Amino acid sequence: MKQLDRYVLRQLVGPFLFFLVIFGGILWLNQALRIVDVVINNGQSGAVFAELSFYLLPKVMETVVPVAAFSAAVFLTNRMYSEAELVVFMGVGHGPANTTAAFFAFGAICFAIMMALTHWITPLALGKFQDRQYEMSQEYLTQFVVPGEFASPEAGVTVFFGQTSPNGALRDVIINDRRDPSVVVTHTANEGQIISSGDVPKLVLNKGSIQQFYPETRTLSTIQFDGLNYDLSQFAKDVGDRTIRVEETFTWNLPQSTAGTAAIEIHDRMVKSLLAIVVPVLGAIVLLSAGYSRSGFFLRIALGVVFMVMVNAARGFVQGFVEDGGAGMAVLYLPVVVAFVVILFMVRLGQAPWKSGLRGILNPNGVRT
């Protein structure tokens, strides 16, 4: 690699990391806020929220890495124009085709990052995320015991615990059961303790009463007790078996068939990685192909953004087309091929503006005016 290419490659790292943090932080925060209700409804702590948010990070990075690479390429190319660094490139005969070599090298780095994310890190994180959610769905006792608040572990049942202590003791317990329309049963107790008897959780109530109210006859009966075992297993949720999805399966563990969801997932991961090579080159060539412009490059940048969005939209379209059986797996790579062809066309198109720009900067003796 030439010294100028190494220089461009080094200059791309800083803007890439900056945009990666900015865009990744925004998208990660948006995704993390969606799981707040899941954490709250399951009575989990802030540590669980942080854990689930962390598992979402690799999936966010899959989306952000290409965008950050494109933004870094546009930022650096525009800066090199404004600081006249590209004038030096022109002076030594470094045209668009030569200049994009550094951006292709940077795209190869992004390709390696995306390969690691799509084939290994993201499936691993999504698997951990789904495992944790499955565990939360089974931990119905965390939804049952919410100190200082009224909770409803099941329709028609309301529970309240005034206080909880570190040793698991409960105080001021109220359980109101309205599931049977003919009678409303209310358990109250000064103290309580959750214990496990043969893998069946029970709530031991001390010094309380059972009040039974019959709406039809409007009568109330009360039973006082010193100790009572209340079965909590009735509130357990039947969540079924854990289903492993293709998105959370390592590529080498997916069925190596020529058709089906697993095969589409494998090829789609490859397409995502290959597109990571395209986007930084696209960000650079939309500016390089235009030559120098005193009015700026807003329209060119907008064109690059539109094209990048169209390529990503085309990826989703052809994926759905293949899933419906409309074409073979090779069609999934069509957006990548089209993107490369357009970039090569723009490189060719950009040779003339650079040559004319060079003639305008240098006089016939080769000295800057």
C-alpha positions as YAML, in Angstrom:
chain: A
units: angstrom
residues:
- id: 1
  name: MET
  ca: [0.00, 0.00, 0.00]
- id: 2
  name: LYS
  ca: [1.31, 3.44, -0.95]
- id: 3
  name: GLN
  ca: [2.14, 6.04, 1.66]
- id: 4
  name: LEU
  ca: [-0.78, 8.27, 0.58]
- id: 5
  name: ASP
  ca: [-3.16, 5.35, 0.92]
- id: 6
  name: ARG
  ca: [-1.87, 4.57, 4.39]
- id: 7
  name: TYR
  ca: [-2.35, 8.22, 5.31]
- id: 8
  name: VAL
  ca: [-5.98, 8.19, 4.15]
- id: 9
  name: LEU
  ca: [-6.61, 4.91, 5.95]
- id: 10
  name: ARG
  ca: [-5.28, 6.31, 9.24]
- id: 11
  name: GLN
  ca: [-7.37, 9.43, 8.85]
- id: 12
  name: LEU
  ca: [-10.53, 7.36, 8.44]
- id: 13
  name: VAL
  ca: [-10.23, 5.67, 11.82]
- id: 14
  name: GLY
  ca: [-11.03, 8.71, 13.98]
- id: 15
  name: PRO
  ca: [-14.23, 9.81, 12.15]
- id: 16
  name: PHE
  ca: [-15.37, 6.18, 11.92]
- id: 17
  name: LEU
  ca: [-15.11, 5.67, 15.68]
- id: 18
  name: PHE
  ca: [-16.82, 9.04, 16.29]
- id: 19
  name: PHE
  ca: [-19.81, 8.24, 14.07]
- id: 20
  name: LEU
  ca: [-19.90, 4.69, 15.43]
- id: 21
  name: VAL
  ca: [-20.34, 6.02, 18.98]
- id: 22
  name: ILE
  ca: [-22.85, 8.72, 18.00]
- id: 23
  name: PHE
  ca: [-25.10, 6.64, 15.74]
- id: 24
  name: GLY
  ca: [-24.67, 3.52, 17.83]
- id: 25
  name: GLY
  ca: [-25.56, 5.35, 21.03]
- id: 26
  name: ILE
  ca: [-28.73, 6.82, 19.53]
- id: 27
  name: LEU
  ca: [-29.94, 3.54, 18.05]
- id: 28
  name: TRP
  ca: [-28.91, 1.53, 21.12]
- id: 29
  name: LEU
  ca: [-30.81, 3.90, 23.41]
- id: 30
  name: ASN
  ca: [-33.89, 3.60, 21.22]
- id: 31
  name: GLN
  ca: [-33.71, -0.20, 21.34]
- id: 32
  name: ALA
  ca: [-32.98, -0.28, 25.07]
- id: 33
  name: LEU
  ca: [-36.04, 1.85, 25.89]
- id: 34
  name: ARG
  ca: [-38.25, -0.78, 24.26]
- id: 35
  name: ILE
  ca: [-37.31, -3.36, 26.89]
- id: 36
  name: VAL
  ca: [-38.08, -1.10, 29.86]
- id: 37
  name: ASP
  ca: [-41.67, -2.38, 29.98]
- id: 38
  name: VAL
  ca: [-40.46, -5.98, 29.83]
- id: 39
  name: VAL
  ca: [-38.15, -5.42, 32.79]
- id: 40
  name: ILE
  ca: [-40.74, -3.52, 34.84]
- id: 41
  name: ASN
  ca: [-43.58, -5.97, 34.14]
- id: 42
  name: ASN
  ca: [-41.38, -8.85, 35.27]
- id: 43
  name: GLY
  ca: [-40.30, -7.05, 38.45]
- id: 44
  name: GLN
  ca: [-36.61, -7.09, 37.52]
- id: 45
  name: SER
  ca: [-33.86, -4.77, 38.72]
- id: 46
  name: GLY
  ca: [-31.80, -2.17, 36.90]
- id: 47
  name: ALA
  ca: [-28.95, -4.66, 36.61]
- id: 48
  name: VAL
  ca: [-31.15, -6.92, 34.47]
- id: 49
  name: PHE
  ca: [-32.05, -3.94, 32.28]
- id: 50
  name: ALA
  ca: [-28.34, -3.18, 31.79]
- id: 51
  name: GLU
  ca: [-27.67, -6.83, 30.97]
- id: 52
  name: LEU
  ca: [-30.42, -7.01, 28.35]
- id: 53
  name: SER
  ca: [-29.33, -3.69, 26.86]
- id: 54
  name: PHE
  ca: [-25.78, -4.99, 26.53]
- id: 55
  name: TYR
  ca: [-27.01, -8.04, 24.61]
- id: 56
  name: LEU
  ca: [-28.69, -5.71, 22.10]
- id: 57
  name: LEU
  ca: [-25.44, -3.89, 21.32]
- id: 58
  name: PRO
  ca: [-24.02, -6.29, 18.66]
- id: 59
  name: LYS
  ca: [-27.26, -6.18, 16.65]
- id: 60
  name: VAL
  ca: [-27.13, -2.40, 16.80]
- id: 61
  name: MET
  ca: [-23.53, -2.46, 15.60]
- id: 62
  name: GLU
  ca: [-24.58, -4.50, 12.56]
- id: 63
  name: THR
  ca: [-26.73, -1.59, 11.48]
- id: 64
  name: VAL
  ca: [-24.37, 1.19, 12.52]
- id: 65
  name: VAL
  ca: [-21.02, -0.03, 11.12]
- id: 66
  name: PRO
  ca: [-21.95, 0.59, 7.43]
- id: 67
  name: VAL
  ca: [-23.53, 3.95, 8.25]
- id: 68
  name: ALA
  ca: [-20.50, 5.04, 10.27]
- id: 69
  name: ALA
  ca: [-18.16, 3.91, 7.49]
- id: 70
  name: PHE
  ca: [-20.10, 5.90, 4.88]
- id: 71
  name: SER
  ca: [-20.21, 9.00, 7.10]
- id: 72
  name: ALA
  ca: [-16.49, 8.77, 7.86]
- id: 73
  name: ALA
  ca: [-15.65, 8.51, 4.15]
- id: 74
  name: VAL
  ca: [-17.81, 11.55, 3.29]
- id: 75
  name: PHE
  ca: [-16.39, 13.56, 6.19]
- id: 76
  name: LEU
  ca: [-12.77, 12.82, 5.31]
- id: 77
  name: THR
  ca: [-13.18, 13.40, 1.57]
- id: 78
  name: ASN
  ca: [-14.90, 16.74, 2.18]
- id: 79
  name: ARG
  ca: [-12.16, 17.75, 4.63]
- id: 80
  name: MET
  ca: [-9.44, 16.80, 2.19]
- id: 81
  name: TYR
  ca: [-11.11, 19.00, -0.42]
- id: 82
  name: SER
  ca: [-11.49, 21.95, 1.96]
- id: 83
  name: GLU
  ca: [-7.90, 21.71, 3.21]
- id: 84
  name: ALA
  ca: [-6.52, 21.32, -0.34]
- id: 85
  name: GLU
  ca: [-5.01, 17.92, 0.44]
- id: 86
  name: LEU
  ca: [-6.56, 16.50, -2.70]
- id: 87
  name: VAL
  ca: [-4.66, 19.11, -4.69]
- id: 88
  name: VAL
  ca: [-1.51, 17.26, -3.67]
- id: 89
  name: PHE
  ca: [-3.12, 14.00, -4.78]
- id: 90
  name: MET
  ca: [-3.90, 15.57, -8.16]
- id: 91
  name: GLY
  ca: [-0.35, 16.90, -8.45]
- id: 92
  name: VAL
  ca: [1.18, 13.46, -8.13]
- id: 93
  name: GLY
  ca: [-1.33, 11.89, -10.52]
- id: 94
  name: HIS
  ca: [-3.41, 10.24, -7.79]
- id: 95
  name: GLY
  ca: [-6.84, 10.19, -9.48]
- id: 96
  name: PRO
  ca: [-10.17, 8.83, -8.20]
- id: 97
  name: ALA
  ca: [-9.29, 5.25, -9.08]
- id: 98
  name: ASN
  ca: [-6.06, 5.48, -7.06]
- id: 99
  name: THR
  ca: [-7.61, 7.41, -4.18]
- id: 100
  name: THR
  ca: [-10.43, 4.90, -3.67]
- id: 101
  name: ALA
  ca: [-7.87, 2.16, -2.99]
- id: 102
  name: ALA
  ca: [-7.57, 3.36, 0.61]
- id: 103
  name: PHE
  ca: [-11.35, 3.37, 0.97]
- id: 104
  name: PHE
  ca: [-11.55, -0.16, -0.42]
- id: 105
  name: ALA
  ca: [-8.94, -1.19, 2.18]
- id: 106
  name: PHE
  ca: [-11.05, 0.46, 4.88]
- id: 107
  name: GLY
  ca: [-14.09, -1.36, 3.49]
- id: 108
  name: ALA
  ca: [-12.19, -4.63, 3.87]
- id: 109
  name: ILE
  ca: [-11.68, -3.81, 7.56]
- id: 110
  name: CYS
  ca: [-15.41, -3.11, 7.91]
- id: 111
  name: PHE
  ca: [-16.08, -6.39, 6.08]
- id: 112
  name: ALA
  ca: [-14.03, -8.27, 8.70]
- id: 113
  name: ILE
  ca: [-15.93, -6.52, 11.51]
- id: 114
  name: MET
  ca: [-19.29, -7.37, 9.93]
- id: 115
  name: MET
  ca: [-18.25, -10.99, 9.38]
- id: 116
  name: ALA
  ca: [-17.44, -11.33, 13.08]
- id: 117
  name: LEU
  ca: [-20.71, -9.64, 14.05]
- id: 118
  name: THR
  ca: [-23.11, -11.42, 11.70]
- id: 119
  name: HIS
  ca: [-21.68, -14.93, 11.96]
- id: 120
  name: TRP
  ca: [-20.62, -15.08, 15.61]
- id: 121
  name: ILE
  ca: [-21.07, -12.13, 18.00]
- id: 122
  name: THR
  ca: [-24.66, -11.14, 17.15]
- id: 123
  name: PRO
  ca: [-26.08, -14.71, 17.22]
- id: 124
  name: LEU
  ca: [-24.31, -15.25, 20.54]
- id: 125
  name: ALA
  ca: [-25.74, -12.04, 22.04]
- id: 126
  name: LEU
  ca: [-29.25, -12.66, 20.68]
- id: 127
  name: GLY
  ca: [-29.16, -16.16, 22.16]
- id: 128
  name: LYS
  ca: [-28.20, -14.77, 25.55]
- id: 129
  name: PHE
  ca: [-30.93, -12.13, 25.24]
- id: 130
  name: GLN
  ca: [-33.62, -14.71, 24.45]
- id: 131
  name: ASP
  ca: [-32.37, -17.02, 27.23]
- id: 132
  name: ARG
  ca: [-32.62, -14.19, 29.75]
- id: 133
  name: GLN
  ca: [-36.11, -13.26, 28.61]
- id: 134
  name: TYR
  ca: [-37.19, -16.89, 28.87]
- id: 135
  name: GLU
  ca: [-35.82, -17.08, 32.41]
- id: 136
  name: MET
  ca: [-37.70, -13.89, 33.31]
- id: 137
  name: SER
  ca: [-40.96, -15.31, 31.98]
- id: 138
  name: GLN
  ca: [-40.54, -18.28, 34.34]
- id: 139
  name: GLU
  ca: [-39.65, -16.20, 37.37]
- id: 140
  name: TYR
  ca: [-43.25, -15.45, 38.27]
- id: 141
  name: LEU
  ca: [-42.38, -14.92, 41.97]
- id: 142
  name: THR
  ca: [-40.53, -11.71, 41.06]
- id: 143
  name: GLN
  ca: [-43.83, -10.44, 39.63]
- id: 144
  name: PHE
  ca: [-45.73, -11.70, 42.66]
- id: 145
  name: VAL
  ca: [-43.63, -10.02, 45.36]
- id: 146
  name: VAL
  ca: [-43.45, -6.27, 44.75]
- id: 147
  name: PRO
  ca: [-43.09, -4.50, 48.13]
- id: 148
  name: GLY
  ca: [-45.20, -1.40, 48.65]
- id: 149
  name: GLU
  ca: [-47.23, -1.86, 45.47]
- id: 150
  name: PHE
  ca: [-50.39, -3.65, 44.40]
- id: 151
  name: ALA
  ca: [-49.65, -6.40, 41.88]
- id: 152
  name: SER
  ca: [-51.81, -8.73, 39.82]
- id: 153
  name: PRO
  ca: [-50.07, -12.06, 39.07]
- id: 154
  name: GLU
  ca: [-53.26, -13.31, 37.42]
- id: 155
  name: ALA
  ca: [-56.53, -11.81, 36.25]
- id: 156
  name: GLY
  ca: [-58.87, -11.47, 39.24]
- id: 157
  name: VAL
  ca: [-56.10, -11.68, 41.86]
- id: 158
  name: THR
  ca: [-54.55, -8.67, 43.60]
- id: 159
  name: VAL
  ca: [-51.71, -8.94, 46.10]
- id: 160
  name: PHE
  ca: [-49.97, -6.44, 48.32]
- id: 161
  name: PHE
  ca: [-46.85, -6.72, 50.49]
- id: 162
  name: GLY
  ca: [-46.11, -3.81, 52.77]
- id: 163
  name: GLN
  ca: [-42.44, -4.56, 53.43]
- id: 164
  name: THR
  ca: [-39.78, -7.15, 52.68]
- id: 165
  name: SER
  ca: [-36.62, -7.87, 54.65]
- id: 166
  name: PRO
  ca: [-33.24, -9.22, 53.43]
- id: 167
  name: ASN
  ca: [-33.99, -12.64, 54.93]
- id: 168
  name: GLY
  ca: [-37.18, -12.93, 52.83]
- id: 169
  name: ALA
  ca: [-39.69, -12.09, 55.56]
- id: 170
  name: LEU
  ca: [-42.83, -10.26, 54.45]
- id: 171
  name: ARG
  ca: [-45.10, -7.94, 56.43]
- id: 172
  name: ASP
  ca: [-48.65, -6.65, 55.96]
- id: 173
  name: VAL
  ca: [-49.74, -9.24, 53.40]
- id: 174
  name: ILE
  ca: [-53.06, -8.91, 51.50]
- id: 175
  name: ILE
  ca: [-54.30, -11.36, 48.83]
- id: 176
  name: ASN
  ca: [-57.64, -10.57, 47.22]
- id: 177
  name: ASP
  ca: [-59.07, -13.33, 44.98]
- id: 178
  name: ARG
  ca: [-62.10, -12.51, 42.78]
- id: 179
  name: ARG
  ca: [-61.71, -15.32, 40.21]
- id: 180
  name: ASP
  ca: [-64.85, -17.07, 41.45]
- id: 181
  name: PRO
  ca: [-67.85, -14.76, 40.79]
- id: 182
  name: SER
  ca: [-69.82, -16.35, 43.63]
- id: 183
  name: VAL
  ca: [-67.30, -15.50, 46.38]
- id: 184
  name: VAL
  ca: [-64.55, -12.96, 47.04]
- id: 185
  name: VAL
  ca: [-61.76, -14.40, 49.21]
- id: 186
  name: THR
  ca: [-59.32, -12.12, 50.98]
- id: 187
  name: HIS
  ca: [-56.29, -13.36, 52.91]
- id: 188
  name: THR
  ca: [-54.59, -10.95, 55.28]
- id: 189
  name: ALA
  ca: [-51.63, -11.56, 57.56]
- id: 190
  name: ASN
  ca: [-49.20, -9.57, 59.66]
- id: 191
  name: GLU
  ca: [-46.24, -11.67, 58.55]
- id: 192
  name: GLY
  ca: [-45.32, -14.04, 55.75]
- id: 193
  name: GLN
  ca: [-42.44, -16.06, 54.33]
- id: 194
  name: ILE
  ca: [-41.98, -17.70, 50.92]
- id: 195
  name: ILE
  ca: [-40.62, -21.24, 51.14]
- id: 196
  name: SER
  ca: [-40.09, -24.08, 48.68]
- id: 197
  name: SER
  ca: [-41.56, -27.49, 49.40]
- id: 198
  name: GLY
  ca: [-40.64, -30.14, 46.83]
- id: 199
  name: ASP
  ca: [-40.01, -27.49, 44.13]
- id: 200
  name: VAL
  ca: [-43.45, -26.03, 44.86]
- id: 201
  name: PRO
  ca: [-43.29, -22.46, 46.22]
- id: 202
  name: LYS
  ca: [-45.58, -21.68, 49.12]
- id: 203
  name: LEU
  ca: [-46.37, -18.54, 51.08]
- id: 204
  name: VAL
  ca: [-46.48, -19.19, 54.82]
- id: 205
  name: LEU
  ca: [-48.83, -16.68, 56.44]
- id: 206
  name: ASN
  ca: [-48.71, -15.98, 60.19]
- id: 207
  name: LYS
  ca: [-51.28, -14.26, 62.42]
- id: 208
  name: GLY
  ca: [-53.93, -13.48, 59.85]
- id: 209
  name: SER
  ca: [-57.45, -14.12, 58.68]
- id: 210
  name: ILE
  ca: [-59.48, -15.37, 55.71]
- id: 211
  name: GLN
  ca: [-62.49, -13.26, 54.76]
- id: 212
  name: GLN
  ca: [-65.09, -14.74, 52.41]
- id: 213
  name: PHE
  ca: [-67.72, -12.40, 50.97]
- id: 214
  name: TYR
  ca: [-70.73, -13.81, 49.06]
- id: 215
  name: PRO
  ca: [-72.23, -11.12, 46.77]
- id: 216
  name: GLU
  ca: [-75.55, -12.91, 46.19]
- id: 217
  name: THR
  ca: [-76.43, -13.17, 49.88]
- id: 218
  name: ARG
  ca: [-74.23, -10.23, 50.93]
- id: 219
  name: THR
  ca: [-72.80, -12.24, 53.80]
- id: 220
  name: LEU
  ca: [-69.27, -12.24, 55.18]
- id: 221
  name: SER
  ca: [-67.48, -15.01, 57.03]
- id: 222
  name: THR
  ca: [-64.12, -14.64, 58.74]
- id: 223
  name: ILE
  ca: [-61.63, -17.30, 59.83]
- id: 224
  name: GLN
  ca: [-58.69, -16.39, 62.07]
- id: 225
  name: PHE
  ca: [-55.47, -18.40, 61.85]
- id: 226
  name: ASP
  ca: [-52.03, -18.47, 63.43]
- id: 227
  name: GLY
  ca: [-50.40, -20.16, 60.43]
- id: 228
  name: LEU
  ca: [-51.47, -20.96, 56.85]
- id: 229
  name: ASN
  ca: [-49.76, -22.28, 53.72]
- id: 230
  name: TYR
  ca: [-50.82, -20.49, 50.53]
- id: 231
  name: ASP
  ca: [-49.94, -22.25, 47.25]
- id: 232
  name: LEU
  ca: [-48.09, -19.94, 44.83]
- id: 233
  name: SER
  ca: [-47.61, -22.48, 42.05]
- id: 234
  name: GLN
  ca: [-51.12, -21.65, 40.79]
- id: 235
  name: PHE
  ca: [-49.67, -18.40, 39.39]
- id: 236
  name: ALA
  ca: [-46.93, -20.14, 37.39]
- id: 237
  name: LYS
  ca: [-47.07, -19.34, 33.68]
- id: 238
  name: ASP
  ca: [-46.99, -22.04, 31.05]
- id: 239
  name: VAL
  ca: [-44.46, -20.43, 28.69]
- id: 240
  name: GLY
  ca: [-43.68, -23.61, 26.76]
- id: 241
  name: ASP
  ca: [-40.31, -24.76, 25.58]
- id: 242
  name: ARG
  ca: [-37.58, -22.37, 24.47]
- id: 243
  name: THR
  ca: [-37.46, -22.11, 20.66]
- id: 244
  name: ILE
  ca: [-34.09, -21.46, 19.03]
- id: 245
  name: ARG
  ca: [-34.43, -19.08, 16.08]
- id: 246
  name: VAL
  ca: [-32.09, -18.90, 13.09]
- id: 247
  name: GLU
  ca: [-31.06, -15.35, 14.02]
- id: 248
  name: GLU
  ca: [-29.45, -16.62, 17.23]
- id: 249
  name: THR
  ca: [-27.70, -19.61, 15.66]
- id: 250
  name: PHE
  ca: [-24.06, -19.57, 14.63]
- id: 251
  name: THR
  ca: [-23.60, -19.83, 10.88]
- id: 252
  name: TRP
  ca: [-21.65, -23.08, 11.14]
- id: 253
  name: ASN
  ca: [-24.55, -24.60, 13.11]
- id: 254
  name: LEU
  ca: [-27.20, -23.67, 10.55]
- id: 255
  name: PRO
  ca: [-28.31, -26.41, 8.15]
- id: 256
  name: GLN
  ca: [-26.14, -26.21, 5.05]
- id: 257
  name: SER
  ca: [-29.05, -26.69, 2.67]
- id: 258
  name: THR
  ca: [-29.60, -24.95, -0.64]
- id: 259
  name: ALA
  ca: [-33.05, -23.65, 0.28]
- id: 260
  name: GLY
  ca: [-35.10, -22.62, 3.26]
- id: 261
  name: THR
  ca: [-34.90, -20.01, 6.00]
- id: 262
  name: ALA
  ca: [-31.51, -21.15, 7.29]
- id: 263
  name: ALA
  ca: [-29.90, -20.90, 3.85]
- id: 264
  name: ILE
  ca: [-31.36, -17.43, 3.29]
- id: 265
  name: GLU
  ca: [-30.03, -16.34, 6.67]
- id: 266
  name: ILE
  ca: [-26.52, -17.54, 5.80]
- id: 267
  name: HIS
  ca: [-26.47, -15.69, 2.47]
- id: 268
  name: ASP
  ca: [-28.03, -12.57, 3.98]
- id: 269
  name: ARG
  ca: [-25.24, -12.41, 6.53]
- id: 270
  name: MET
  ca: [-22.73, -12.59, 3.70]
- id: 271
  name: VAL
  ca: [-24.54, -9.84, 1.79]
- id: 272
  name: LYS
  ca: [-24.49, -7.56, 4.85]
- id: 273
  name: SER
  ca: [-20.74, -8.11, 5.18]
- id: 274
  name: LEU
  ca: [-20.04, -7.50, 1.49]
- id: 275
  name: LEU
  ca: [-22.05, -4.27, 1.52]
- id: 276
  name: ALA
  ca: [-19.69, -3.02, 4.24]
- id: 277
  name: ILE
  ca: [-16.98, -2.89, 1.55]
- id: 278
  name: VAL
  ca: [-19.18, -0.78, -0.71]
- id: 279
  name: VAL
  ca: [-20.38, 1.98, 1.59]
- id: 280
  name: PRO
  ca: [-17.07, 3.73, 2.44]
- id: 281
  name: VAL
  ca: [-16.07, 3.69, -1.24]
- id: 282
  name: LEU
  ca: [-19.48, 5.08, -2.13]
- id: 283
  name: GLY
  ca: [-19.10, 7.87, 0.42]
- id: 284
  name: ALA
  ca: [-15.79, 8.88, -1.15]
- id: 285
  name: ILE
  ca: [-16.56, 8.46, -4.84]
- id: 286
  name: VAL
  ca: [-19.73, 10.60, -4.79]
- id: 287
  name: LEU
  ca: [-17.45, 13.53, -3.95]
- id: 288
  name: LEU
  ca: [-14.37, 12.48, -5.92]
- id: 289
  name: SER
  ca: [-16.33, 11.97, -9.13]
- id: 290
  name: ALA
  ca: [-17.56, 15.55, -9.08]
- id: 291
  name: GLY
  ca: [-14.17, 17.20, -8.98]
- id: 292
  name: TYR
  ca: [-13.60, 20.35, -6.95]
- id: 293
  name: SER
  ca: [-16.67, 22.53, -6.33]
- id: 294
  name: ARG
  ca: [-16.67, 25.93, -4.63]
- id: 295
  name: SER
  ca: [-20.40, 25.62, -3.88]
- id: 296
  name: GLY
  ca: [-19.92, 22.50, -1.77]
- id: 297
  name: PHE
  ca: [-21.08, 18.92, -2.14]
- id: 298
  name: PHE
  ca: [-24.53, 18.88, -0.57]
- id: 299
  name: LEU
  ca: [-26.26, 17.43, -3.63]
- id: 300
  name: ARG
  ca: [-23.54, 14.83, -4.11]
- id: 301
  name: ILE
  ca: [-23.74, 13.75, -0.47]
- id: 302
  name: ALA
  ca: [-27.53, 13.55, -0.71]
- id: 303
  name: LEU
  ca: [-27.14, 11.38, -3.81]
- id: 304
  name: GLY
  ca: [-24.82, 9.04, -1.93]
- id: 305
  name: VAL
  ca: [-27.25, 8.78, 0.98]
- id: 306
  name: VAL
  ca: [-30.15, 8.03, -1.36]
- id: 307
  name: PHE
  ca: [-28.15, 5.37, -3.16]
- id: 308
  name: MET
  ca: [-27.08, 3.72, 0.10]
- id: 309
  name: VAL
  ca: [-30.70, 3.64, 1.31]
- id: 310
  name: MET
  ca: [-31.80, 2.20, -2.02]
- id: 311
  name: VAL
  ca: [-29.17, -0.56, -1.84]
- id: 312
  name: ASN
  ca: [-30.28, -1.51, 1.67]
- id: 313
  name: ALA
  ca: [-33.94, -1.41, 0.62]
- id: 314
  name: ALA
  ca: [-33.11, -3.59, -2.39]
- id: 315
  name: ARG
  ca: [-31.44, -6.10, -0.06]
- id: 316
  name: GLY
  ca: [-34.66, -6.40, 1.95]
- id: 317
  name: PHE
  ca: [-36.75, -6.62, -1.22]
- id: 318
  name: VAL
  ca: [-34.75, -9.42, -2.85]
- id: 319
  name: GLN
  ca: [-34.64, -11.28, 0.46]
- id: 320
  name: GLY
  ca: [-38.44, -11.28, 0.62]
- id: 321
  name: PHE
  ca: [-38.57, -12.24, -3.07]
- id: 322
  name: VAL
  ca: [-36.32, -15.25, -2.47]
- id: 323
  name: GLU
  ca: [-38.25, -16.24, 0.67]
- id: 324
  name: ASP
  ca: [-41.43, -16.34, -1.42]
- id: 325
  name: GLY
  ca: [-39.72, -18.73, -3.83]
- id: 326
  name: GLY
  ca: [-39.48, -16.20, -6.64]
- id: 327
  name: ALA
  ca: [-35.77, -16.73, -7.33]
- id: 328
  name: GLY
  ca: [-32.62, -18.58, -6.29]
- id: 329
  name: MET
  ca: [-30.07, -17.63, -3.65]
- id: 330
  name: ALA
  ca: [-27.83, -15.88, -6.18]
- id: 331
  name: VAL
  ca: [-30.37, -13.05, -6.45]
- id: 332
  name: LEU
  ca: [-29.55, -12.06, -2.86]
- id: 333
  name: TYR
  ca: [-26.16, -10.79, -4.07]
- id: 334
  name: LEU
  ca: [-27.69, -8.56, -6.77]
- id: 335
  name: PRO
  ca: [-27.60, -5.35, -4.64]
- id: 336
  name: VAL
  ca: [-23.88, -5.88, -3.99]
- id: 337
  name: VAL
  ca: [-23.14, -6.40, -7.69]
- id: 338
  name: VAL
  ca: [-25.15, -3.33, -8.71]
- id: 339
  name: ALA
  ca: [-23.40, -1.23, -6.07]
- id: 340
  name: PHE
  ca: [-19.97, -2.26, -7.32]
- id: 341
  name: VAL
  ca: [-20.95, -1.54, -10.94]
- id: 342
  name: VAL
  ca: [-22.22, 1.92, -10.03]
- id: 343
  name: ILE
  ca: [-19.02, 2.68, -8.11]
- id: 344
  name: LEU
  ca: [-16.86, 1.61, -11.06]
- id: 345
  name: PHE
  ca: [-18.98, 3.78, -13.37]
- id: 346
  name: MET
  ca: [-18.57, 6.79, -11.05]
- id: 347
  name: VAL
  ca: [-14.81, 6.22, -10.85]
- id: 348
  name: ARG
  ca: [-14.67, 6.28, -14.63]
- id: 349
  name: LEU
  ca: [-16.95, 9.32, -14.74]
- id: 350
  name: GLY
  ca: [-14.76, 11.16, -12.23]
- id: 351
  name: GLN
  ca: [-11.54, 11.02, -14.27]
- id: 352
  name: ALA
  ca: [-12.48, 14.01, -16.44]
- id: 353
  name: PRO
  ca: [-13.28, 16.49, -13.61]
- id: 354
  name: TRP
  ca: [-10.01, 15.63, -11.92]
- id: 355
  name: LYS
  ca: [-7.99, 16.19, -15.09]
- id: 356
  name: SER
  ca: [-9.69, 19.49, -15.81]
- id: 357
  name: GLY
  ca: [-9.30, 20.51, -12.18]
- id: 358
  name: LEU
  ca: [-5.62, 19.73, -12.33]
- id: 359
  name: ARG
  ca: [-5.15, 21.85, -15.46]
- id: 360
  name: GLY
  ca: [-6.89, 24.72, -13.72]
- id: 361
  name: ILE
  ca: [-4.60, 24.50, -10.71]
- id: 362
  name: LEU
  ca: [-1.28, 24.05, -12.49]
- id: 363
  name: ASN
  ca: [0.14, 26.23, -15.24]
- id: 364
  name: PRO
  ca: [1.89, 24.69, -18.29]
- id: 365
  name: ASN
  ca: [5.22, 24.74, -16.42]
- id: 366
  name: GLY
  ca: [3.76, 22.59, -13.66]
- id: 367
  name: VAL
  ca: [3.93, 25.38, -11.03]
- id: 368
  name: ARG
  ca: [0.93, 26.30, -8.90]
- id: 369
  name: THR
  ca: [-0.57, 29.69, -9.61]
...
